Structure formats: structure tokens, C-alpha cells
Amino acid sequence: MDTPAVDLASKFEMMDQGQAERRRLLRWLLVGTATLPLISCGGASDATAPATELEAMDASEPVAGACAVIPEEMAGPYPADGTNTYGSSIINVLNQPGIVRSDIRSSFNGGTAVAAGVPLSIRLQLLNAGAGCASLAGYAIYLWHCDRYGRYSLYSSGLAGQNYLRGLQETDGNGMLAFTTIFPGCQPGTLPHVHLEIYPSLVQAASSSNRIKTSLLTFPMAAARKAYSASGYETSLANLANLANLAQTGASAGTGQGSSLQMASLTGNAIDGYVARLAVAVNG
């Protein structure tokens, strides 16, 4: 049977987006191999401290001073936000019941699969770069990432009916929100990363045309290597080692503009789990 033209066009588009994303993330290797303090709105990385130490900190402490706008990125080929097709269907979880949630490890709205892996709490604070880093309350952030095997729900083989590791939340009065998830796997040619889209409100998040920023966050390579010591991350550990080898041979052309603004601070360990923190600045 012939493949419909729309299917081929969609697949080519996804391939192009994926290749572009891999090239961009590969440029971060020199940043990812270091554990330097983040500039502007970031923080230092300590992947050896127990997660409980960060849990005891004040999650609502505001960020002071000026901050830089997080770089714009492509959503990649697996956003499930209504902007692309897979096969002959448009996939959009933003208008599905259950998408607004903090724990994104399980599927919802009929899905039954649960993503296993090293626990990870992602804590974000949304800031207004144009107003002295003031907190942005009442905005919405849609977050998605791959599982420990590098697969994306709704797109990867065997996961067409599952939608885990996707969720939407509203920022509180301090611009804060937190997602409970797992440490994402490492795909070939990319640093481990988490995608995010920012919307002016939960209501406007029902349509991807209302998003004001598409970006992502990533993790220091040394910290990811420790996370991948856990069972189930063997392929991710090998993919990460290949990235390190590419960096040593000079394959990465540079660190990328603003990449330090996307690298989360990380604390914890592969047994108890990790907590990632990132201040995200936009022009609100």
C-alpha cells in the first residue's frame, strides 16, 4: 500500500526537526561537562548532596537582580501540542482532561503505563526579565520529556496509546511550580533535556498558538553520568559517553548562546532521586 503524501511530509518534518535539535544540543557539550555556577538566573550544581538537603530549603525564595531571557528553541518532533502530525493524526494533549497535574510519571485520560526511573523533582520559577526579574504568577508551563529509554509517549513504538511524562501547571504567586517525574534518558547525539512551553494562562494553554516561549532545560554531564548508574539507563549511559568522546575530538563547535541559562542546578543521587532547579526568565 502506498504511504499517503501527508504521512511522508510529516515524517520528513520530524526528521529535520530532530536533526536540528541534535546539532543544537551537541553545541552544549563543553558546558555540560563542567560544573560551573550558572550565570544570571542559574545556580551551582551539586549532584552528590542528598535530595533531602534541598527539600529543606525555601522553595519560594525569590530571585533578585536582573535576569536574561531564556533562549528560544524548537519544540522538537514530539511536542504533542497540536503543532504536528504523526501518521495521519494531529496529537494534542493540551486539551485533554487530566493534563493539568504535578506528577507526570503516569499516563492519563485512558492511558495506563507509568514511566519508571530515578525520581526527579523539577522546580521552576518564572520571571519577568523586563520588570526587574519580578515573579510571573498565573502563567502556565507545559513540560514533556523522554523516558529512561529515550522514548517519547504518543510517538515511540508501543507508546501510541500512552501519554506519560507530559504535564501542565499554573505558576503560583511567586512564579513557582514543581513537577514530579523521572530523570530523562539520553538519546543519541543529544544531552539529556526537558522541553517546556510557556503560556500566559492555563486557559490560553489549550492552544499552542498562544505560547510565548518554547525552550528547554538540561543537566550537567557529570551529574547525568551519576544518574545513569541506575538500572534501566544503560543505553543512556552509553549515549552520554559517546557525546563525551565527540567533545574530546572537537566535534562540538562551541557552547551555544545562552546555554547556561538552560542548565538546571541539580542536587541528589541516583538512589534517593534528584531535585533540579531553574529560574526561567521571559518578557512577560
Secondary structure, 3 states (H helix, E strand, C coil): CCCCHHHHHHHHHHHHHHHHHHHHHHCCHHHHCCCCCCCCCCCCCCCCCCHHHHHCCCCCCCCCCCCCCCCCCCCCCCCCEEEEEECCEEEECCCCCCCECCECCECCCCCCCECCCCEEEEEEEEEEHHHCCEECCCCEEEEECCCCCCCCCCCCCCCCCCCCCEEEEECCCCCEEEEEEECCCCCCCCCCEEEEEEECCCCHHHCHHHCCEEEEEECCHHHHHHHCCCCCCHHHHHHHHHHHHHHHCCCCCCCCCCHHHHECEEEEECCCEEEEEEEEEECC
